[in-house]
Amino acid sequence: MTKRKENSEVDILYNLLTYINASYSQDMYYTICYQVLNNIEKIPDISINELADLCYTSPATISRFCKALKCDNFADFKKEVQDGLRQASHEIKMEPEDLVAIHQNPQKCVDLVYGLTIDSLIESKKYIDIHEIDRLCDIIYDAKKLHFFGFQFNKILASDIQFKLVKLGKFSYAFADRGDDSQRIELLDEDSVAIVLSVRARVHPIGDLITSIKNRGAKVILVTLNPDSEVIKQADKTFIVHGKESDFTESSISGTTVLKTFFDVLYVRYGLLYPRR
């Protein structure tokens, strides 16, 4: 079996949702995703033949579907779903006293989330260096071929900055796949600059992605909130965005807001430095 991705349980559930959101209802893989998501609790114990019958397809098609989602086989797919369900049951983790306080005063939940995001934005603004923003603007402007890469929410962020930059006269790639994390590495070459967006910059999948990009000869720029990431040494240049991240959820909350705000500053600054003529 191939090496399992760190946090793959999050990836598999996200990828199932992404695939169903980006596929046509006539697509057989859409049907499989639909049945899996609507019977998610049963999947760890279901047989490949039972799922095939449920989807009115063949076990061979189910196997191909699993491989499309980067699982070695159906057993591996079931294991990832099982891990995802286990992880989801602990998605929100708080100390008992905090839980009691929120149950007694639900408004504290609002204070918790907004307070975290506001504090994170304040910290980010305190440490942001406009000269670093300018350097990244220069890299983007000078890039012959520009690609943005990210997983999960960062795919949306990549598409957002792609759209804003093209309005300023700079074309770039930012692919939103159908859930299988096909990052279109084959389009990269020695003239390419790949900007990788990641709040936490985990070794898997970000480190694996950077390795694939480097193998194509492209230059890698990493933008992350994690100054201690092992992935930093793999990048040609890293821009650290300061800010806080939640320690009571598995999903990013304030980090995604801070990263988007960083790129909003970049967008405005780029437009001022390189106005359309």
N, C-alpha and C positions, 0 to 999 in steps of 0.2 A: 504494500500500500504506500502511496506517496505521502510525503510529509503533510500533515494536516495544518491548515491555516490557523494562526492564532485568532481567536474571536470568530472562528468560522461559523459558530452557531448564530451569530448576528448576521453574517453574510448570507447564509442560506435562506433565512426568512425574508431578508430584504430583497434578495435576488428573485425569490418567488413573486413577491409583490411587484417588483420592477418589471418582470417579464410579463405578468398579466396586464399591467398598465400600458405596456408598449406593444402588445401583440393584438392581432385581429382575432375576433371571437371564432373565426373559421379555422384558425391555426390549431393543430392537434396539441402542440405544447401549451397553448392557452387553456385548452380543455383539461390537460393534466394538472396545470397549475391551479385551475379553479377547483378541481376535485380535491387536490392535496390541501389547499387552504381551507376548504369547507369541511374537511375531515381530518384536520391537522392533529387532533389528539389521538386518532387511530393509526396514523402513519407509522409510528415506531413498531407496531405489532402486526401490520398488514403484510401480506405476501405480494410479490410482484405480480402474480396471476390475479389476485384479488383487485389490485389497483388497476391492472389492465382491463379487467371486466368492468370496473366502475367507470372507466374512461372510454369504454367501447373501442379499445385498441389492442395491440399485441404487446407481450412482454418485451419483445425486441425494441419496440418504440419507447417503452418506459426506460429501458437501459440507455438508449441514445439520449433521452431527455436528461437522465442523471449525469451523463458525461458532459452534456451542454452546460450543466450547472457546476462543472468542475469537480464532480464526485467520481470516484473510481468505478463504482458500481451501485446497484440498488441498496445493498447492505450499508455502504458508506453514506448514501443519501439518507437512509433511515436514521443512522447514527447522528448525522448532523442535525436533522430535524429534532431528534430526541434531546440533543444538547441544547438546541434553540429553545425548546419548551422548558427545559430545566432552568436555563438562563432567564427566560421571560418571567418565571415565577419569582425571581429575585431582582427584577429590573429596578425597583425602587428600594433602596436600603437606607434605613435611618436608625439612629439610636432609640431605644424604648422611650426615653424621656422626651425626645423630639416628636415621636409619634403621638404620645399622650398630649403634648402641648398643642399639636395641630388638630387633633380630634376635639380638644376643648375649645380651641379658637381656630376655625378653618381659615380665617384671613391670614394666619401665619404662613400658610402654603403660598399665598400670593407674595408675601414679604420675602419668603425664602428664595423663590425663583427670580423675582424682580431684583431683589437685593444682590443676588449672585451676579446677575447680568450687568447691573449698574456698576458694581464694584469692579467687575472685570473690564468693562469699558473705560472706567476711570484709570485703572492701572495701565491698560494698553495705551491710552492717550498720554499718560505721564512719561512713558518710555519710548514712544514712537519717534523716530528720527527722520525728518523730511529728506535728509541727504540720502538715507537708505532707500526711501521711496523713489527718489530721483534716479538712483542707480538701477533700480528695478525697471523704471520707466525707460531708461536708456537701453537696457538689455532687451526689453520688449520691442522698442523701436528698431534696434539694429538687427534683430533676428530675421534671417531670410525666411525661415519656416518656423512658425510658433505653434506649440501644442500645449494645451492645458489638460492635466490629468487629476482625477480624484475619484474616491469611492463614496458611495452613499450620498449624504447631503453635499459633499464637496463636488459631486458631478453637477449638481444644480448651480453651485457657486461658479464652477468652471464655465458653464453655459451662460451664466449671467455676465461674467466679465468678457466672454467672447462677444456677446451681443453689444455690450457697451463700447468695446474697442473697435468693432467694425464700423460703428457710427462715427468714430473718430478717425477712420481711415486705415485701421490696422486689422488685417484679416488674420484669423487664427483658427485652429481646430480645437474642438472640445466635444468629444463623442459621448452621447448618452446611449449606452447599450441596452439590451433587453433583459438584463439581469444575469448574464453569464460573465460579466466583467471582461468582455472582449475589448481591449483598450486600443486596438488598431495600431499596434506597435510597428507593423510592416510599413507604415507611411513615414517612419522616421529615418533620417540619414545623418551624415556628418554636418549638413547645413542646418540641422534642426536644433531648436531650443525647446526643451520640455520643462514646463513649470508644474511641479507636483504640489497639490494642496492637501494638507492633512493636519487636523488639530493635534492628534496624539503621535502621529508618525511612527506607528508600530512596525516592527521588522516584517511582520506578515499582516497585510499584503503589501505595504508601501516599499519595504526593502526589496521584495521580490520584483515589484514593478520597476523600481529604479535600476535593478540589475538588468532587466530586459531592455530598458531604454538605453543604458550604457552599451549594451551589446550591439546596438544599432549604430553606435558612434555619435549619438546625440549628446548635447550638453544638458545637464540636469540642474535645475534650480528648485530647491525645496523651500516651501513656505509653511511654517508650523508654529504651534504654541509650545511645543515640547523641547526645551533646550537640552534635555538629557537623552534625547532619542539616539539610539545606536545607528540610526539611518543617516544621521548628519554626515558622518565620515564618507558615505557613499556619494553624496551630492557634490557637484562642482562648486556650488555656492548655496548657502542657506540664509534665509531671512527669518529671524526669530520675532514672532509677534507676541508681546507680553500679554498676559491675561490669566484669569482664573478659570478652572473647569470644575464641574460638579464632582463631588466625591460621594454623592448619594444616588447616582444613576449610572447605568452602563452606557447610556446614550449621551452624546455631547449636547449640552444646552447652551451655556454661555460662550463656549469656545467657538461655536459656529457663528454666533452673532458678532464676536470680536473679529473673526477672520473675514467675514463679509464686510464689516466696517473698514477694515484695513484695505480691502480691494476697492471699496467705494472711494476712499482717499486717493488710492492709486489712479482710479479712473478720472477723477477731477484733476489731479496733478498732471496726468498724461495729456489731457485735453488742453491744459494751459501751456505745457512745454512744447507740445507738437500739435498745434491747431491745424485743422483742415484748410487747405488752400484752394 
